[in-house]
Amino acid sequence: MAYQMVMENNQTVGEIAKALNLSRSTIYRYIDKKRELALG
């Protein structure tokens, strides 16, 4: 969900983190993992 929000919206990671009640570093870790899986 966070990854999709980052890729599809004009929201910053900070705004998304606040909306989901997560830290920015958690969002970045999640995004990095999704990118690794996508790249193989």
PDB file of N, CA, C and O in Angstrom, chain B, residues numbered from 101:
ATOM      1  N   MET B 101       0.817  -1.185   0.000  1.00  0.00           N
ATOM      2  CA  MET B 101       0.000   0.000   0.000  1.00  0.00           C
ATOM      3  C   MET B 101       0.869   1.260   0.000  1.00  0.00           C
ATOM      4  O   MET B 101       0.623   2.184  -0.775  1.00  0.00           O
ATOM      5  N   ALA B 102       1.861   1.296   0.848  1.00  0.00           N
ATOM      6  CA  ALA B 102       2.743   2.465   0.905  1.00  0.00           C
ATOM      7  C   ALA B 102       3.493   2.632  -0.413  1.00  0.00           C
ATOM      8  O   ALA B 102       3.626   3.744  -0.924  1.00  0.00           O
ATOM      9  N   TYR B 103       3.979   1.529  -0.957  1.00  0.00           N
ATOM     10  CA  TYR B 103       4.704   1.576  -2.230  1.00  0.00           C
ATOM     11  C   TYR B 103       3.805   2.137  -3.325  1.00  0.00           C
ATOM     12  O   TYR B 103       4.222   2.988  -4.111  1.00  0.00           O
ATOM     13  N   GLN B 104       2.588   1.661  -3.367  1.00  0.00           N
ATOM     14  CA  GLN B 104       1.632   2.128  -4.365  1.00  0.00           C
ATOM     15  C   GLN B 104       1.353   3.617  -4.196  1.00  0.00           C
ATOM     16  O   GLN B 104       1.246   4.344  -5.183  1.00  0.00           O
ATOM     17  N   MET B 105       1.236   4.070  -2.960  1.00  0.00           N
ATOM     18  CA  MET B 105       0.988   5.488  -2.700  1.00  0.00           C
ATOM     19  C   MET B 105       2.152   6.341  -3.190  1.00  0.00           C
ATOM     20  O   MET B 105       1.942   7.410  -3.762  1.00  0.00           O
ATOM     21  N   VAL B 106       3.366   5.876  -2.971  1.00  0.00           N
ATOM     22  CA  VAL B 106       4.546   6.626  -3.399  1.00  0.00           C
ATOM     23  C   VAL B 106       4.608   6.689  -4.922  1.00  0.00           C
ATOM     24  O   VAL B 106       4.885   7.746  -5.489  1.00  0.00           O
ATOM     25  N   MET B 107       4.354   5.578  -5.579  1.00  0.00           N
ATOM     26  CA  MET B 107       4.485   5.511  -7.023  1.00  0.00           C
ATOM     27  C   MET B 107       3.349   6.211  -7.768  1.00  0.00           C
ATOM     28  O   MET B 107       3.566   6.725  -8.865  1.00  0.00           O
ATOM     29  N   GLU B 108       2.156   6.243  -7.203  1.00  0.00           N
ATOM     30  CA  GLU B 108       1.005   6.753  -7.934  1.00  0.00           C
ATOM     31  C   GLU B 108       0.561   8.155  -7.526  1.00  0.00           C
ATOM     32  O   GLU B 108      -0.225   8.777  -8.240  1.00  0.00           O
ATOM     33  N   ASN B 109       1.034   8.652  -6.420  1.00  0.00           N
ATOM     34  CA  ASN B 109       0.556   9.942  -5.923  1.00  0.00           C
ATOM     35  C   ASN B 109       1.667  10.970  -5.870  1.00  0.00           C
ATOM     36  O   ASN B 109       2.847  10.642  -5.994  1.00  0.00           O
ATOM     37  N   ASN B 110       1.280  12.191  -5.687  1.00  0.00           N
ATOM     38  CA  ASN B 110       2.237  13.277  -5.550  1.00  0.00           C
ATOM     39  C   ASN B 110       2.534  13.574  -4.090  1.00  0.00           C
ATOM     40  O   ASN B 110       2.971  14.675  -3.753  1.00  0.00           O
ATOM     41  N   GLN B 111       2.299  12.606  -3.230  1.00  0.00           N
ATOM     42  CA  GLN B 111       2.561  12.784  -1.810  1.00  0.00           C
ATOM     43  C   GLN B 111       4.021  12.475  -1.511  1.00  0.00           C
ATOM     44  O   GLN B 111       4.647  11.645  -2.170  1.00  0.00           O
ATOM     45  N   THR B 112       4.541  13.153  -0.516  1.00  0.00           N
ATOM     46  CA  THR B 112       5.901  12.864  -0.083  1.00  0.00           C
ATOM     47  C   THR B 112       5.893  11.638   0.815  1.00  0.00           C
ATOM     48  O   THR B 112       4.846  11.231   1.319  1.00  0.00           O
ATOM     49  N   VAL B 113       7.060  11.060   1.007  1.00  0.00           N
ATOM     50  CA  VAL B 113       7.179   9.919   1.906  1.00  0.00           C
ATOM     51  C   VAL B 113       6.756  10.327   3.313  1.00  0.00           C
ATOM     52  O   VAL B 113       6.133   9.543   4.028  1.00  0.00           O
ATOM     53  N   GLY B 114       7.090  11.538   3.706  1.00  0.00           N
ATOM     54  CA  GLY B 114       6.691  12.031   5.020  1.00  0.00           C
ATOM     55  C   GLY B 114       5.181  12.093   5.182  1.00  0.00           C
ATOM     56  O   GLY B 114       4.648  11.727   6.229  1.00  0.00           O
ATOM     57  N   GLU B 115       4.496  12.554   4.152  1.00  0.00           N
ATOM     58  CA  GLU B 115       3.030  12.628   4.197  1.00  0.00           C
ATOM     59  C   GLU B 115       2.409  11.237   4.262  1.00  0.00           C
ATOM     60  O   GLU B 115       1.446  11.012   4.995  1.00  0.00           O
ATOM     61  N   ILE B 116       2.960  10.315   3.496  1.00  0.00           N
ATOM     62  CA  ILE B 116       2.455   8.943   3.497  1.00  0.00           C
ATOM     63  C   ILE B 116       2.709   8.287   4.848  1.00  0.00           C
ATOM     64  O   ILE B 116       1.836   7.607   5.386  1.00  0.00           O
ATOM     65  N   ALA B 117       3.895   8.490   5.394  1.00  0.00           N
ATOM     66  CA  ALA B 117       4.224   7.925   6.702  1.00  0.00           C
ATOM     67  C   ALA B 117       3.263   8.436   7.766  1.00  0.00           C
ATOM     68  O   ALA B 117       2.795   7.674   8.612  1.00  0.00           O
ATOM     69  N   LYS B 118       2.980   9.705   7.716  1.00  0.00           N
ATOM     70  CA  LYS B 118       2.053  10.291   8.690  1.00  0.00           C
ATOM     71  C   LYS B 118       0.652   9.705   8.521  1.00  0.00           C
ATOM     72  O   LYS B 118      -0.009   9.385   9.509  1.00  0.00           O
ATOM     73  N   ALA B 119       0.202   9.566   7.288  1.00  0.00           N
ATOM     74  CA  ALA B 119      -1.132   9.025   7.016  1.00  0.00           C
ATOM     75  C   ALA B 119      -1.262   7.580   7.485  1.00  0.00           C
ATOM     76  O   ALA B 119      -2.331   7.165   7.934  1.00  0.00           O
ATOM     77  N   LEU B 120      -0.171   6.810   7.383  1.00  0.00           N
ATOM     78  CA  LEU B 120      -0.193   5.396   7.766  1.00  0.00           C
ATOM     79  C   LEU B 120       0.320   5.159   9.182  1.00  0.00           C
ATOM     80  O   LEU B 120       0.368   4.021   9.649  1.00  0.00           O
ATOM     81  N   ASN B 121       0.701   6.235   9.861  1.00  0.00           N
ATOM     82  CA  ASN B 121       1.240   6.158  11.220  1.00  0.00           C
ATOM     83  C   ASN B 121       2.491   5.271  11.277  1.00  0.00           C
ATOM     84  O   ASN B 121       2.631   4.425  12.161  1.00  0.00           O
ATOM     85  N   LEU B 122       3.388   5.485  10.320  1.00  0.00           N
ATOM     86  CA  LEU B 122       4.663   4.779  10.245  1.00  0.00           C
ATOM     87  C   LEU B 122       5.781   5.806  10.159  1.00  0.00           C
ATOM     88  O   LEU B 122       5.542   6.976   9.862  1.00  0.00           O
ATOM     89  N   SER B 123       6.999   5.358  10.422  1.00  0.00           N
ATOM     90  CA  SER B 123       8.135   6.266  10.270  1.00  0.00           C
ATOM     91  C   SER B 123       8.542   6.322   8.801  1.00  0.00           C
ATOM     92  O   SER B 123       8.248   5.415   8.023  1.00  0.00           O
ATOM     93  N   ARG B 124       9.220   7.398   8.441  1.00  0.00           N
ATOM     94  CA  ARG B 124       9.714   7.517   7.064  1.00  0.00           C
ATOM     95  C   ARG B 124      10.701   6.404   6.752  1.00  0.00           C
ATOM     96  O   ARG B 124      10.703   5.872   5.642  1.00  0.00           O
ATOM     97  N   SER B 125      11.542   6.046   7.718  1.00  0.00           N
ATOM     98  CA  SER B 125      12.524   4.986   7.462  1.00  0.00           C
ATOM     99  C   SER B 125      11.840   3.651   7.181  1.00  0.00           C
ATOM    100  O   SER B 125      12.339   2.863   6.378  1.00  0.00           O
ATOM    101  N   THR B 126      10.717   3.387   7.824  1.00  0.00           N
ATOM    102  CA  THR B 126       9.962   2.164   7.549  1.00  0.00           C
ATOM    103  C   THR B 126       9.442   2.178   6.121  1.00  0.00           C
ATOM    104  O   THR B 126       9.498   1.161   5.429  1.00  0.00           O
ATOM    105  N   ILE B 127       8.943   3.313   5.680  1.00  0.00           N
ATOM    106  CA  ILE B 127       8.442   3.436   4.308  1.00  0.00           C
ATOM    107  C   ILE B 127       9.580   3.207   3.315  1.00  0.00           C
ATOM    108  O   ILE B 127       9.412   2.476   2.338  1.00  0.00           O
ATOM    109  N   TYR B 128      10.734   3.826   3.559  1.00  0.00           N
ATOM    110  CA  TYR B 128      11.877   3.654   2.657  1.00  0.00           C
ATOM    111  C   TYR B 128      12.350   2.202   2.622  1.00  0.00           C
ATOM    112  O   TYR B 128      12.686   1.697   1.551  1.00  0.00           O
ATOM    113  N   ARG B 129      12.384   1.525   3.762  1.00  0.00           N
ATOM    114  CA  ARG B 129      12.773   0.110   3.785  1.00  0.00           C
ATOM    115  C   ARG B 129      11.812  -0.718   2.947  1.00  0.00           C
ATOM    116  O   ARG B 129      12.235  -1.580   2.177  1.00  0.00           O
ATOM    117  N   TYR B 130      10.542  -0.460   3.095  1.00  0.00           N
ATOM    118  CA  TYR B 130       9.530  -1.193   2.346  1.00  0.00           C
ATOM    119  C   TYR B 130       9.684  -0.953   0.842  1.00  0.00           C
ATOM    120  O   TYR B 130       9.605  -1.890   0.049  1.00  0.00           O
ATOM    121  N   ILE B 131       9.901   0.298   0.460  1.00  0.00           N
ATOM    122  CA  ILE B 131      10.084   0.635  -0.956  1.00  0.00           C
ATOM    123  C   ILE B 131      11.315  -0.074  -1.515  1.00  0.00           C
ATOM    124  O   ILE B 131      11.268  -0.622  -2.616  1.00  0.00           O
ATOM    125  N   ASP B 132      12.411  -0.067  -0.765  1.00  0.00           N
ATOM    126  CA  ASP B 132      13.638  -0.735  -1.216  1.00  0.00           C
ATOM    127  C   ASP B 132      13.410  -2.225  -1.428  1.00  0.00           C
ATOM    128  O   ASP B 132      13.890  -2.788  -2.412  1.00  0.00           O
ATOM    129  N   LYS B 133      12.692  -2.864  -0.529  1.00  0.00           N
ATOM    130  CA  LYS B 133      12.417  -4.297  -0.667  1.00  0.00           C
ATOM    131  C   LYS B 133      11.560  -4.579  -1.889  1.00  0.00           C
ATOM    132  O   LYS B 133      11.804  -5.544  -2.613  1.00  0.00           O
ATOM    133  N   LYS B 134      10.554  -3.738  -2.122  1.00  0.00           N
ATOM    134  CA  LYS B 134       9.697  -3.929  -3.290  1.00  0.00           C
ATOM    135  C   LYS B 134      10.498  -3.767  -4.580  1.00  0.00           C
ATOM    136  O   LYS B 134      10.288  -4.514  -5.536  1.00  0.00           O
ATOM    137  N   ARG B 135      11.407  -2.807  -4.615  1.00  0.00           N
ATOM    138  CA  ARG B 135      12.232  -2.597  -5.810  1.00  0.00           C
ATOM    139  C   ARG B 135      13.163  -3.782  -6.039  1.00  0.00           C
ATOM    140  O   ARG B 135      13.355  -4.206  -7.178  1.00  0.00           O
ATOM    141  N   GLU B 136      13.739  -4.317  -4.975  1.00  0.00           N
ATOM    142  CA  GLU B 136      14.611  -5.487  -5.101  1.00  0.00           C
ATOM    143  C   GLU B 136      13.851  -6.662  -5.691  1.00  0.00           C
ATOM    144  O   GLU B 136      14.360  -7.354  -6.573  1.00  0.00           O
ATOM    145  N   LEU B 137      12.640  -6.890  -5.212  1.00  0.00           N
ATOM    146  CA  LEU B 137      11.830  -7.989  -5.725  1.00  0.00           C
ATOM    147  C   LEU B 137      11.462  -7.766  -7.189  1.00  0.00           C
ATOM    148  O   LEU B 137      11.436  -8.711  -7.977  1.00  0.00           O
ATOM    149  N   ALA B 138      11.184  -6.541  -7.543  1.00  0.00           N
ATOM    150  CA  ALA B 138      10.803  -6.230  -8.916  1.00  0.00           C
ATOM    151  C   ALA B 138      11.977  -6.415  -9.881  1.00  0.00           C
ATOM    152  O   ALA B 138      11.798  -6.829 -11.026  1.00  0.00           O
ATOM    153  N   LEU B 139      13.173  -6.101  -9.398  1.00  0.00           N
ATOM    154  CA  LEU B 139      14.357  -6.215 -10.250  1.00  0.00           C
ATOM    155  C   LEU B 139      14.906  -7.630 -10.307  1.00  0.00           C
ATOM    156  O   LEU B 139      15.652  -7.981 -11.221  1.00  0.00           O
ATOM    157  N   GLY B 140      14.535  -8.430  -9.335  1.00  0.00           N
ATOM    158  CA  GLY B 140      14.967  -9.826  -9.326  1.00  0.00           C
ATOM    159  C   GLY B 140      16.234  -9.981  -8.667  1.00  0.00           C
ATOM    160  O   GLY B 140      16.747 -11.095  -8.569  1.00  0.00           O
TER     161      GLY B 140
END
